[in-house]
Amino acid sequence: MAKIDIRLDAELVVEVMVLAGVGYPQDAVELVVRDYIARGHRTEARVAGQDEARREADARPQDPQG
């Protein structure tokens, strides 16, 4: 996998290190990025599941009204 270097404010990175409980800046930032991506995938899966349930409900025949 390709690697890149990113410059971040030191205070921001220290805050991330403290919150993540990690002693190395690169590891802390990587954990945050991986968590952000994982949350995005979980959200996509949850929304897709809700959309599928709505489509199934819309596809069911409706009982006669009246």
Backbone as ProteinMPNN parsed JSONL, in Angstrom:
{"seq_chain_A": "MAKIDIRLDAELVVEVMVLAGVGYPQDAVELVVRDYIARGHRTEARVAGQDEARREADARPQDPQG", "coords_chain_A": {"N_chain_A": [[0.839, -1.163, 0.0], [0.521, 2.215, -0.783], [2.177, 4.96, 0.794], [1.689, 8.115, 2.413], [2.723, 11.409, 3.411], [1.517, 13.622, 5.822], [0.98, 16.849, 7.057], [0.096, 17.981, 10.192], [-1.446, 20.002, 12.731], [0.317, 20.162, 15.751], [-0.926, 20.205, 18.295], [-3.436, 19.165, 17.718], [-2.79, 16.556, 16.949], [-1.656, 15.58, 19.34], [-3.907, 15.663, 20.968], [-5.469, 13.715, 19.698], [-3.831, 11.503, 20.125], [-4.003, 11.264, 22.925], [-6.772, 10.825, 23.292], [-7.082, 8.451, 21.833], [-5.407, 6.819, 23.186], [-2.843, 6.139, 22.427], [0.644, 5.941, 21.84], [2.146, 6.839, 19.679], [2.231, 9.276, 17.177], [1.577, 8.801, 14.409], [0.29, 6.302, 14.497], [-1.941, 6.942, 16.061], [-3.358, 8.818, 14.481], [-3.836, 7.221, 12.259], [-5.541, 5.27, 13.381], [-7.801, 6.855, 13.947], [-8.578, 7.631, 11.367], [-9.105, 5.121, 10.188], [-11.225, 4.293, 11.843], [-13.128, 6.243, 11.209], [-13.638, 5.633, 8.528], [-14.647, 3.016, 8.815], [-16.979, 3.553, 10.296], [-18.387, 4.973, 8.377], [-18.847, 2.953, 6.482], [-20.468, 1.243, 7.995], [-22.662, 2.903, 8.382], [-23.515, 3.241, 5.726], [-24.284, 0.599, 5.179], [-26.369, 0.274, 7.009], [-28.221, 2.217, 6.139], [-28.692, 1.253, 3.565], [-29.947, -1.153, 4.204], [-32.288, -0.194, 5.408], [-33.423, 1.109, 3.224], [-33.889, -1.081, 1.57], [-35.784, -2.489, 3.066], [-37.893, -0.652, 2.952], [-38.419, -0.694, 0.197], [-39.298, -3.327, -0.106], [-41.614, -3.241, 1.447], [-43.117, -1.417, -0.017], [-43.502, -2.88, -2.304], [-45.218, -4.903, -1.647], [-48.527, -6.171, -2.065], [-51.284, -4.015, -1.631], [-53.861, -3.941, 0.839], [-57.348, -3.853, 0.112], [-58.87, -0.686, 0.307], [-61.435, 0.89, 2.181]], "CA_chain_A": [[0.0, 0.0, 0.0], [1.288, 3.453, -0.853], [2.18, 5.784, 2.003], [1.816, 9.548, 2.191], [3.028, 12.207, 4.594], [0.577, 14.718, 6.01], [1.35, 17.737, 8.158], [-1.041, 18.369, 11.023], [-1.146, 20.794, 13.906], [0.807, 19.292, 16.821], [-1.923, 20.107, 19.361], [-4.475, 18.262, 17.224], [-2.269, 15.19, 16.999], [-1.524, 15.206, 20.743], [-5.273, 15.392, 21.443], [-5.856, 12.412, 19.149], [-3.046, 10.488, 20.825], [-4.561, 11.104, 24.274], [-8.096, 10.207, 23.182], [-6.947, 7.087, 21.32], [-4.562, 6.05, 24.093], [-1.74, 5.628, 21.614], [1.862, 6.702, 22.088], [2.805, 7.295, 18.466], [1.322, 10.134, 16.415], [1.111, 8.18, 13.175], [-0.67, 5.261, 14.857], [-3.157, 7.577, 16.545], [-4.083, 9.381, 13.344], [-4.301, 6.095, 11.445], [-6.706, 4.696, 14.064], [-8.946, 7.742, 13.758], [-8.998, 7.544, 9.966], [-9.722, 3.798, 9.986], [-12.516, 4.298, 12.529], [-14.021, 7.093, 10.415], [-14.025, 4.859, 7.349], [-15.504, 1.909, 9.266], [-18.29, 4.117, 10.632], [-19.043, 5.283, 7.113], [-19.325, 1.697, 5.89], [-21.607, 0.764, 8.797], [-23.799, 3.777, 8.079], [-23.988, 2.872, 4.389], [-24.966, -0.694, 5.274], [-27.623, 0.476, 7.739], [-29.123, 2.954, 5.253], [-29.08, 0.339, 2.487], [-30.909, -2.092, 4.783], [-33.55, 0.521, 5.576], [-33.975, 1.324, 1.886], [-34.378, -2.375, 1.084], [-37.024, -2.78, 3.795], [-38.937, 0.211, 2.389], [-38.767, -1.193, -1.138], [-40.099, -4.544, 0.075], [-42.933, -2.84, 1.948], [-43.819, -0.775, -1.125], [-43.779, -3.865, -3.334], [-46.305, -5.795, -1.198], [-49.86, -5.724, -2.482], [-52.034, -3.269, -0.603], [-55.217, -4.411, 1.123], [-58.345, -2.907, -0.394], [-59.277, 0.371, 1.232], [-62.829, 1.282, 2.04]], "C_chain_A": [[0.893, 1.237, 0.0], [1.152, 4.238, 0.439], [2.289, 7.246, 1.6], [2.172, 10.22, 3.506], [2.059, 13.373, 4.629], [1.057, 15.547, 7.188], [0.075, 18.158, 8.876], [-0.547, 19.207, 12.188], [-0.772, 19.856, 15.059], [-0.215, 19.13, 17.938], [-3.045, 19.148, 18.973], [-4.02, 16.813, 17.345], [-2.113, 14.719, 18.449], [-2.897, 14.875, 21.315], [-5.739, 14.023, 20.956], [-5.109, 11.296, 19.861], [-3.623, 10.213, 22.206], [-5.896, 10.375, 24.195], [-8.019, 8.754, 22.726], [-6.116, 6.208, 22.253], [-3.374, 5.421, 23.39], [-0.53, 6.536, 21.807], [2.56, 7.251, 20.869], [1.817, 8.091, 17.611], [0.747, 9.475, 15.169], [0.067, 7.105, 13.461], [-2.006, 5.862, 15.296], [-3.992, 8.117, 15.392], [-4.619, 8.262, 12.457], [-5.532, 5.434, 12.07], [-7.95, 5.54, 13.848], [-9.473, 7.642, 12.334], [-9.677, 6.206, 9.694], [-11.093, 3.711, 10.651], [-13.541, 5.111, 11.741], [-14.533, 6.334, 9.193], [-14.96, 3.722, 7.74], [-16.896, 2.402, 9.626], [-19.065, 4.451, 9.374], [-19.612, 4.046, 6.455], [-20.521, 1.15, 6.668], [-22.85, 1.594, 8.514], [-24.38, 3.445, 6.718], [-24.776, 1.576, 4.436], [-26.32, -0.541, 5.963], [-28.646, 1.187, 6.856], [-29.593, 2.06, 4.118], [-30.111, -0.664, 2.99], [-32.269, -1.447, 4.981], [-34.221, 0.757, 4.23], [-34.572, 0.033, 1.337], [-35.697, -2.726, 1.758], [-38.174, -1.925, 3.262], [-39.386, -0.278, 1.022], [-39.633, -2.438, -1.041], [-41.503, -4.199, 0.549], [-43.753, -2.204, 0.837], [-44.24, -1.787, -2.182], [-44.92, -4.808, -2.947], [-47.644, -5.27, -1.697], [-50.589, -5.063, -1.313], [-53.411, -3.911, -0.425], [-56.213, -3.383, 0.584], [-58.763, -1.924, 0.692], [-60.78, 0.595, 1.103], [-63.71, 0.584, 2.912]], "O_chain_A": [[1.9, 1.287, 0.706], [0.116, 4.179, 1.101], [2.897, 7.581, 0.583], [1.95, 9.664, 4.581], [1.808, 14.026, 3.616], [1.491, 15.002, 8.203], [-0.886, 18.622, 8.263], [0.617, 19.13, 12.58], [-1.467, 18.872, 15.311], [-0.364, 18.034, 18.478], [-3.546, 18.403, 19.815], [-4.777, 15.95, 17.789], [-2.414, 13.564, 18.75], [-3.038, 13.91, 22.066], [-6.335, 13.26, 21.716], [-5.691, 10.255, 20.168], [-3.724, 9.057, 22.617], [-6.132, 9.422, 24.937], [-8.801, 7.919, 23.18], [-6.123, 4.985, 22.122], [-2.955, 4.311, 23.718], [-0.669, 7.754, 21.923], [3.482, 8.056, 21.002], [0.703, 7.635, 17.353], [-0.451, 9.585, 14.908], [-0.931, 7.006, 12.748], [-3.07, 5.353, 14.944], [-5.202, 7.893, 15.339], [-5.741, 8.352, 11.959], [-6.468, 5.076, 11.355], [-9.03, 5.007, 13.595], [-10.684, 7.575, 12.121], [-10.718, 6.165, 9.037], [-12.02, 3.124, 10.092], [-14.697, 4.705, 11.623], [-15.72, 6.389, 8.869], [-15.963, 3.488, 7.066], [-17.888, 1.749, 9.302], [-20.276, 4.234, 9.314], [-20.725, 4.071, 5.929], [-21.476, 0.651, 6.073], [-23.955, 1.061, 8.416], [-25.599, 3.374, 6.562], [-25.824, 1.464, 3.801], [-27.304, -1.154, 5.55], [-29.813, 0.798, 6.827], [-30.766, 2.099, 3.744], [-31.055, -0.991, 2.269], [-33.296, -2.083, 4.747], [-35.438, 0.623, 4.105], [-35.633, 0.049, 0.714], [-36.623, -3.205, 1.105], [-39.299, -2.408, 3.134], [-40.578, -0.282, 0.715], [-40.591, -2.594, -1.798], [-42.476, -4.804, 0.099], [-44.961, -2.428, 0.756], [-45.231, -1.575, -2.882], [-45.522, -5.441, -3.814], [-47.864, -4.059, -1.742], [-50.507, -5.509, -0.169], [-54.04, -4.359, -1.384], [-55.942, -2.183, 0.602], [-58.979, -2.3, 1.845], [-61.327, 0.494, 0.005], [-64.917, 0.824, 2.891]]}, "name": "protein", "num_of_chains": 1, "seq": "MAKIDIRLDAELVVEVMVLAGVGYPQDAVELVVRDYIARGHRTEARVAGQDEARREADARPQDPQG"}
